[in-house]
Amino acid sequence: MFDIAQVHAGPSSDLLTPDNAVMLFVDHQPQMFFGTGSGDRAAIINSTVGLGKAARAFDVPAVLTTVAAESFSGPLLPQLAAVFPDQKPIDRTSMNAWEDEALVEAVRATGRKKIILSGLWTEVCLVLPALSALEQGYEVYVVSDASGGVTPAAHEHALQRMIAAGAVPVTWVQVLLELQRDWARTETYGAVMEIVKEHAGAYGLGVVYAQTVIGAHAAG
């Protein structure tokens, strides 16, 4: 019930923060990209790398996983692997990442309840772990533009299925800015601006313009 006496300046507990979230990257691999037809593959790669850099900038734990890397799908996306050079992906045989003990233990070990989930393909490699994690009490945030399906319909129907089960659809820039949330946070401001300039398209160009015309500390 609404109580106006309780109204105050403060964030919602639903918001993603560097302290309550873990990122799970599922099967961003060559063979999976070959079959992706729901959107521009270069754009999905760009969004995925931007999301990975957001995790690094805010020290959000990231779990990387592949499926059949040596026998079928190929290695992790090189641009994503470069963001986490000291981290070895967890390779699986199961299409449902949440049926792999090593992966679940890696997520569980972070102690985080909010999973920021992205991967290929949306209708298989995201739906299956998303539904499984939701059933076990996790909150799942699906990064739609860092994910892709075999067709536009497959991607969209998979998103609808996850949303119906309780998942929250987000975009990679939304995640980045939600983690920052205040331009006065100088410890991450510079890193966020660099990620935006490199990966956020017209928004990034706007930042370049603002910093050139207004000054180096123009807010995003």
Salt bridges, closest charged atoms under 4 A:
ASP27 OD1 - ARG92 NH1 2.82
GLU105 OE1 - ARG108 NH2 2.53
GLU139 OE1 - LYS114 NZ 2.40
GLU194 OE2 - LYS197 NZ 2.97
GLU198 OE1 - LYS53 NZ 2.92
GLU198 OE2 - HIS199 NE2 3.80
